[in-house]
Amino acid sequence: METVIAIGVLALLLTGFLAVFAPATAGIRKAVSIQEADRLAFALQKELVLLRGNASEQKTGFEKAYDWIKGSTNNNTVLLVYQYRSVIDGSLRSDGTPEPYTSAGGVAGQDFIVQPIVRQKSDPELEKDLKALEGRIYAAKLVQLVFNSKGELARGKEGEITSPDGGAGGSTADAYPEAVIAFAAEFHMLPNSAYSYIKGSQFNVAKLDSPVFTRNLAVRR
């Protein structure tokens, strides 16, 4: 009888412990995710205006940023932000990014370095990167910030870029009337980092509605 009572008391104490500390643990996990996404925000802003060696569609960094912001809410051209282990022997791919380090083991700084990268989902190099993925992978949805009726910057329409004051924005970067595009970058942590999941029918950018991190950024012409 004493053993049964002791077990009952222990179970009651454990229940109380979990009720108190489980939310705190979840908060810590979320905070870590936010810090990780914060480190990758700079990589996103840099990549938006960087013309890679294999880029032929855009003539300028601003044009690339314009196209990527518009396409980031499309299921095929959503932006994926992550880090991967890359070789340090100087081997580069056609787009100028280091080759992934896919060997087992290795020492950071000696055999490989951790490289932040941003790619569209349709990028053919994505599959190679994910074989050397380091940490989590985020989908970044970029939405232009425009002035609302109160004169405040507010979220515009997904997949659309207009003049911030509500005028016509033009269908191309050259027709955009302003020198700056302000936008909100929403980072969504993907539940699965497997290439088969990302390229499969289960992945749907329209269902990503709870970002773990949001940063207001801008690109300049």
C-alpha positions as CSV (number, residue, x, y, z in Angstrom):
1,M,0.0,0.0,0.0
2,E,2.8,2.4,0.9
3,T,4.5,1.7,-2.5
4,V,1.2,2.4,-4.4
5,I,0.8,5.7,-2.5
6,A,4.4,6.7,-3.2
7,I,3.9,6.0,-6.9
8,G,0.7,8.1,-6.9
9,V,2.5,11.0,-5.2
10,L,5.4,10.8,-7.7
11,A,3.0,10.8,-10.7
12,L,1.2,13.8,-9.3
13,L,4.5,15.7,-8.9
14,L,5.6,14.8,-12.4
15,T,2.3,16.0,-13.8
16,G,2.8,19.3,-12.1
17,F,6.4,19.6,-13.2
18,L,5.5,19.0,-16.9
19,A,2.6,21.5,-16.7
20,V,5.0,24.2,-15.5
21,F,8.1,23.5,-17.6
22,A,6.7,22.1,-20.9
23,P,5.6,25.6,-22.1
24,A,9.0,27.0,-21.1
25,T,10.8,24.3,-23.1
26,A,8.7,25.1,-26.1
27,G,9.6,28.7,-25.7
28,I,13.3,27.9,-25.6
29,R,13.0,25.9,-28.8
30,K,11.2,28.7,-30.6
31,A,13.8,31.2,-29.4
32,V,16.6,29.1,-30.8
33,S,14.8,28.9,-34.1
34,I,14.4,32.7,-34.2
35,Q,18.1,33.2,-33.5
36,E,18.9,30.9,-36.3
37,A,16.6,32.6,-38.8
38,D,18.0,36.0,-37.7
39,R,21.5,34.9,-38.7
40,L,20.2,33.9,-42.1
41,A,18.3,37.1,-42.7
42,F,21.5,38.8,-43.8
43,A,22.3,36.0,-46.2
44,L,18.8,36.5,-47.7
45,Q,19.2,40.3,-48.2
46,K,22.7,39.8,-49.8
47,E,21.6,37.0,-52.1
48,L,18.6,39.0,-53.5
49,V,20.9,41.4,-55.3
50,L,23.8,39.1,-56.1
51,L,24.0,38.0,-59.7
52,R,25.4,34.4,-59.9
53,G,27.6,33.1,-62.6
54,N,24.8,31.1,-64.2
55,A,22.2,33.9,-64.0
56,S,21.0,34.9,-67.5
57,E,17.5,36.1,-66.9
58,Q,18.4,39.2,-64.8
59,K,20.6,42.1,-65.9
60,T,20.9,43.8,-62.5
61,G,20.7,42.8,-58.9
62,F,17.6,45.0,-58.5
63,E,15.9,43.1,-61.3
64,K,16.8,39.8,-59.6
65,A,15.4,41.1,-56.3
66,Y,12.2,42.3,-58.0
67,D,11.6,38.8,-59.6
68,W,12.5,36.9,-56.5
69,I,10.2,39.0,-54.2
70,K,7.3,38.5,-56.6
71,G,8.0,34.8,-57.0
72,S,8.6,33.9,-53.4
73,T,5.0,33.1,-52.6
74,N,4.8,30.7,-55.6
75,N,5.1,27.1,-54.8
76,N,7.8,26.5,-57.4
77,T,9.9,29.6,-56.8
78,V,9.6,30.0,-53.1
79,L,12.9,30.9,-51.5
80,L,14.7,28.3,-49.3
81,V,17.2,29.6,-46.7
82,Y,19.6,27.3,-45.0
83,Q,23.2,26.4,-44.3
84,Y,25.2,23.6,-45.8
85,R,28.7,22.1,-45.3
86,S,30.9,23.2,-48.2
87,V,34.4,22.1,-49.2
88,I,37.3,24.5,-48.6
89,D,39.5,23.5,-51.5
90,G,38.2,26.2,-53.7
91,S,35.9,23.9,-55.9
92,L,33.1,26.0,-57.2
93,R,29.9,25.3,-59.2
94,S,28.7,27.2,-62.3
95,D,26.8,29.6,-60.0
96,G,29.9,30.4,-58.0
97,T,28.9,28.6,-54.8
98,P,31.3,26.1,-53.2
99,E,30.7,22.4,-53.7
100,P,28.9,20.6,-50.9
101,Y,31.0,18.5,-48.5
102,T,29.2,15.2,-48.4
103,S,31.8,12.9,-46.8
104,A,31.0,11.4,-43.5
105,G,32.6,13.0,-40.5
106,G,35.1,15.8,-40.9
107,V,36.0,18.8,-38.8
108,A,34.5,22.2,-39.2
109,G,37.1,24.7,-40.3
110,Q,39.5,22.0,-41.4
111,D,37.5,19.8,-43.7
112,F,34.5,22.0,-44.4
113,I,32.9,25.3,-43.6
114,V,29.3,26.0,-42.9
115,Q,27.9,28.1,-45.8
116,P,24.6,30.1,-45.7
117,I,22.7,30.0,-49.0
118,V,19.4,31.1,-50.5
119,R,17.9,29.2,-53.4
120,Q,14.6,29.1,-55.2
121,K,12.9,25.8,-54.9
122,S,13.4,25.2,-58.6
123,D,17.2,25.6,-58.4
124,P,18.8,22.4,-59.7
125,E,21.7,22.7,-57.1
126,L,19.2,22.4,-54.2
127,E,19.3,18.6,-54.1
128,K,23.1,18.5,-53.7
129,D,23.0,21.1,-50.9
130,L,20.5,19.2,-48.9
131,K,22.9,16.2,-48.8
132,A,25.2,18.4,-46.7
133,L,22.5,20.4,-44.9
134,E,23.6,21.9,-41.5
135,G,20.7,22.7,-39.2
136,R,17.2,23.7,-40.2
137,I,15.8,24.8,-43.5
138,Y,13.4,27.8,-43.9
139,A,11.0,28.9,-46.5
140,A,11.1,32.7,-46.9
141,K,8.0,34.4,-48.2
142,L,8.6,38.0,-49.2
143,V,5.7,40.5,-49.4
144,Q,6.1,44.1,-50.4
145,L,5.3,46.8,-47.8
146,V,3.0,49.6,-49.1
147,F,1.4,52.6,-47.5
148,N,-2.1,52.1,-46.2
149,S,-4.9,54.7,-45.8
150,K,-3.3,55.9,-42.6
151,G,0.1,56.5,-44.2
152,E,1.6,53.5,-42.5
153,L,3.7,50.8,-44.1
154,A,1.6,47.6,-44.2
155,R,1.7,44.2,-45.9
156,G,0.7,44.3,-49.6
157,K,-0.6,41.5,-51.7
158,E,1.4,38.3,-52.1
159,G,3.1,37.9,-55.5
160,E,2.5,41.5,-56.5
161,I,4.7,44.6,-56.5
162,T,3.1,48.0,-56.9
163,S,4.1,51.6,-56.3
164,P,4.2,52.0,-52.5
165,D,1.7,54.9,-52.6
166,G,-0.9,52.7,-54.4
167,G,-0.1,53.7,-58.0
168,A,0.8,51.3,-60.8
169,G,3.9,49.3,-60.2
170,G,4.6,48.0,-63.6
171,S,5.1,44.4,-64.6
172,T,8.9,44.6,-64.6
173,A,11.8,46.0,-62.6
174,D,12.5,48.6,-65.2
175,A,8.9,49.9,-65.0
176,Y,8.9,50.1,-61.2
177,P,8.7,53.8,-60.4
178,E,10.6,53.9,-57.1
179,A,14.3,53.3,-56.2
180,V,13.6,51.1,-53.2
181,I,11.4,48.1,-52.6
182,A,10.5,47.6,-48.9
183,F,9.3,44.1,-48.0
184,A,8.5,41.8,-45.1
185,A,10.5,38.6,-45.1
186,E,8.6,35.8,-43.3
187,F,10.7,32.8,-42.3
188,H,8.8,29.5,-41.9
189,M,10.7,26.5,-40.5
190,L,9.9,23.4,-42.6
191,P,8.9,20.3,-40.7
192,N,10.9,18.1,-43.0
193,S,14.2,18.8,-44.8
194,A,14.2,15.9,-47.1
195,Y,14.4,16.8,-50.8
196,S,11.6,14.4,-51.6
197,Y,9.3,16.3,-49.2
198,I,10.3,19.7,-50.6
199,K,9.7,18.7,-54.2
200,G,6.7,16.6,-53.5
201,S,3.0,17.4,-53.3
202,Q,3.0,17.7,-49.5
203,F,4.9,20.9,-49.7
204,N,2.5,23.9,-50.2
205,V,3.8,27.4,-49.7
206,A,0.2,28.7,-49.4
207,K,-0.2,26.7,-46.2
208,L,2.8,28.4,-44.5
209,D,0.9,30.9,-42.3
210,S,2.8,30.9,-39.0
211,P,6.3,32.3,-39.5
212,V,8.8,31.8,-36.6
213,F,10.5,35.0,-37.6
214,T,9.7,38.2,-39.6
215,R,12.1,40.9,-40.7
216,N,11.4,44.1,-42.5
217,L,14.0,44.6,-45.2
218,A,14.6,46.6,-48.4
219,V,16.5,46.5,-51.7
220,R,17.7,49.5,-53.6
221,R,18.0,50.1,-57.3
